[in-house]
Amino acid sequence: MNVINLCLLSAGLGLQLVLVVVLFRRGVARRFPIFTLLVIFYVLRSVGLFALFDYLTRSAYSQLYDFLSFADLCLQILLAGEIAFSILRQIPRWNSGWTLRRMAKVAFFAALALGAAGGVASVLPTPGRVPVDRGAAFAAVLMALLLLWTVLARVAGTARRIAEGFAVYGIVSVVAGIERSYAALHRSAGAYAASSYAQAGIYLAVVIYWLFTFRAKPAAG
């Protein structure tokens, strides 16, 4: 592992650990437990993959990475639901209770969002031998749709901040994945490394954004 990778890994772990502390100290963990669990999962995944890198065969390491990527996708889908319900609680007309019509409306739009995310993920180009992570693309579209919803519904607070972070990082991840695929196809090591570092850098920027925007007693969210 080169110096740049080690620095990015160390910075990422340090910032994420600080974020976990902030989530508990500011009460975000109580209001968004799935988001908190996901951040903790990222910390444990980074440590585990780093620690096991020299002790597993390439095949075993790849299988472990795929399993953790699937777990990541599942948690992000649950997080999308957590954000969606938080948004609904901030819309006054939804605070009067759940009716059959409202539940049907929620189910319809949830199915529409899942279908849109699946459609986008299925049509992404996969050139070369480095395929684009369709699971990441699926999650990115979900978060982008949630962010659009918060804008249209004029919802602020923690739910919107979480959606903003995941939407930005998800979109950058998809673009970086496509770039890596083309870089591998054309055997461009520089472009491959640049796209990977850009993705890692954006994630660090998102964590810093969360650290500065999460509040102990937000007005909403």
C-alpha positions in Angstrom: 0.0 0.0 0.0 1.5 3.3 -1.1 1.7 6.5 1.0 -1.3 8.2 -0.6 -3.6 5.1 0.0 -2.4 4.8 3.6 -3.0 8.5 4.3 -6.5 8.3 2.8 -7.3 5.2 4.8 -6.0 6.8 8.0 -7.9 10.1 7.4 -11.1 8.2 6.5 -11.0 6.1 9.6 -10.2 9.0 11.9 -12.9 11.2 10.5 -15.5 8.4 10.6 -14.6 7.6 14.2 -15.1 11.3 15.1 -18.4 11.2 13.2 -19.6 8.2 15.3 -18.8 10.1 18.5 -20.7 13.2 17.1 -23.7 11.1 16.2 -24.1 9.9 19.8 -23.2 13.2 21.5 -25.7 15.2 19.4 -28.5 12.7 19.6 -28.5 11.8 15.9 -27.9 8.1 16.7 -31.2 8.0 18.5 -33.1 9.6 15.7 -31.3 7.8 12.8 -30.1 4.5 14.2 -29.7 2.9 10.7 -27.5 5.8 9.5 -25.4 5.4 12.7 -25.1 1.6 12.1 -24.0 2.2 8.5 -21.2 4.6 9.6 -20.0 2.1 12.1 -20.2 -0.6 9.5 -18.0 1.4 7.2 -15.4 1.8 10.0 -15.4 -2.0 10.7 -15.3 -2.9 7.0 -12.3 -0.7 6.4 -10.4 -2.1 9.3 -11.4 -5.7 8.5 -10.4 -5.5 4.8 -7.1 -3.8 5.7 -6.3 -6.3 8.4 -7.1 -9.4 6.3 -5.6 -8.2 3.0 -2.3 -10.2 3.5 -4.0 -13.3 5.1 -6.7 -14.2 2.5 -6.4 -15.6 -1.0 -7.5 -13.3 -3.8 -10.6 -15.4 -4.3 -11.5 -15.4 -0.6 -10.8 -11.7 -0.3 -13.0 -11.0 -3.4 -15.9 -13.0 -1.9 -15.6 -11.2 1.4 -15.6 -7.8 -0.4 -18.7 -8.8 -2.5 -20.5 -9.9 0.7 -19.7 -6.7 2.5 -20.8 -4.7 -0.6 -24.1 -6.5 -0.6 -24.5 -5.7 3.2 -23.7 -2.1 2.4 -26.5 -2.0 -0.2 -29.0 -3.5 2.1 -28.2 -1.0 4.8 -28.5 1.9 2.4 -31.9 0.7 1.3 -33.0 0.6 4.9 -31.5 4.0 5.4 -33.5 5.3 2.4 -36.6 4.1 4.3 -35.5 5.8 7.5 -34.9 9.1 5.7 -38.3 8.8 3.9 -40.2 8.4 7.1 -38.3 11.3 8.7 -39.3 13.5 5.7 -43.0 12.4 6.1 -43.0 13.3 9.8 -41.9 16.9 8.8 -44.8 17.3 6.4 -47.8 18.7 8.4 -50.6 16.9 6.6 -49.0 13.5 7.3 -48.9 14.1 11.1 -52.7 13.5 11.4 -52.3 9.7 11.1 -52.0 7.0 8.6 -54.9 6.0 6.4 -55.2 3.3 3.8 -55.0 5.8 1.0 -51.8 7.3 2.4 -50.2 3.9 2.9 -51.1 3.0 -0.7 -49.6 6.3 -1.9 -46.3 5.7 0.0 -46.1 2.1 -1.3 -46.7 3.4 -4.9 -44.0 6.0 -4.8 -41.6 3.7 -3.0 -42.1 1.1 -5.8 -41.7 3.8 -8.4 -38.4 5.0 -6.8 -37.1 1.4 -6.5 -38.0 0.8 -10.1 -36.3 3.9 -11.3 -33.1 3.0 -9.3 -33.1 -0.5 -10.7 -33.7 0.8 -14.3 -30.8 3.2 -14.1 -28.5 0.6 -12.6 -29.4 -1.9 -15.2 -28.5 0.3 -18.2 -25.1 1.5 -17.0 -22.3 0.7 -19.4 -19.8 -1.9 -18.3 -16.8 -1.8 -20.6 -13.7 -3.9 -20.0 -13.1 -6.3 -17.2 -13.8 -3.8 -14.3 -17.6 -3.6 -14.2 -19.5 -0.7 -12.7 -20.9 -1.4 -9.2 -24.6 -1.6 -10.1 -25.5 -1.9 -6.4 -23.8 1.5 -5.7 -25.6 3.0 -8.7 -29.0 1.7 -7.4 -28.3 3.3 -4.0 -27.1 6.5 -5.5 -30.3 6.9 -7.5 -32.4 6.3 -4.4 -30.5 8.9 -2.4 -30.7 11.4 -5.3 -34.5 10.9 -5.4 -34.7 11.4 -1.7 -32.7 14.6 -2.0 -35.0 15.9 -4.7 -38.0 15.1 -2.5 -36.5 17.1 0.4 -36.0 20.1 -2.0 -39.5 19.9 -3.4 -41.1 19.4 0.1 -38.9 22.1 1.5 -37.7 19.8 4.3 -34.5 20.7 6.1 -32.6 19.2 9.0 -30.6 16.1 9.5 -32.6 13.9 7.1 -31.8 16.3 4.3 -28.1 16.5 5.3 -27.8 12.7 5.2 -29.5 12.5 1.8 -27.3 15.3 0.4 -24.1 13.5 1.5 -25.1 10.1 0.1 -26.5 11.5 -3.1 -23.3 13.5 -3.9 -21.0 10.6 -2.9 -23.2 8.1 -4.8 -23.2 10.0 -8.0 -19.4 10.6 -7.8 -18.9 6.9 -7.1 -20.9 5.9 -10.2 -19.0 8.3 -12.4 -15.7 7.2 -11.0 -16.7 3.6 -11.5 -17.5 4.2 -15.2 -14.2 6.1 -15.6 -12.3 3.2 -14.0 -13.9 0.8 -16.4 -12.8 2.8 -19.4 -9.4 3.4 -17.8 -8.9 -0.4 -17.4 -10.1 -1.0 -21.0 -7.5 1.5 -22.3 -4.9 0.4 -19.8 -4.6 3.9 -18.3 -3.2 3.5 -14.8 -3.2 7.3 -14.3 -6.9 7.7 -15.0 -7.7 4.6 -13.0 -5.9 6.0 -9.9 -7.3 9.5 -10.4 -10.9 8.3 -10.4 -10.3 6.2 -7.3 -8.7 9.1 -5.4 -11.4 11.4 -6.4 -14.0 9.0 -5.0 -12.1 8.7 -1.7 -11.6 12.4 -1.5 -15.3 13.2 -2.0 -16.2 10.7 0.8 -13.9 12.5 3.2 -15.5 15.8 2.1 -19.0 14.4 2.8 -17.9 13.2 6.3 -16.5 16.6 7.1 -19.8 18.2 5.8 -21.8 16.0 8.2 -19.5 16.9 11.1 -20.2 20.6 10.6 -23.9 20.4 9.7 -25.4 17.9 12.2 -26.9 19.7 15.2 -27.8 18.5 18.6 -31.3 20.0 18.5 -32.2 20.7 14.9 -35.3 22.7 14.2 -36.5 19.9 12.0 -35.4 16.4 11.0 
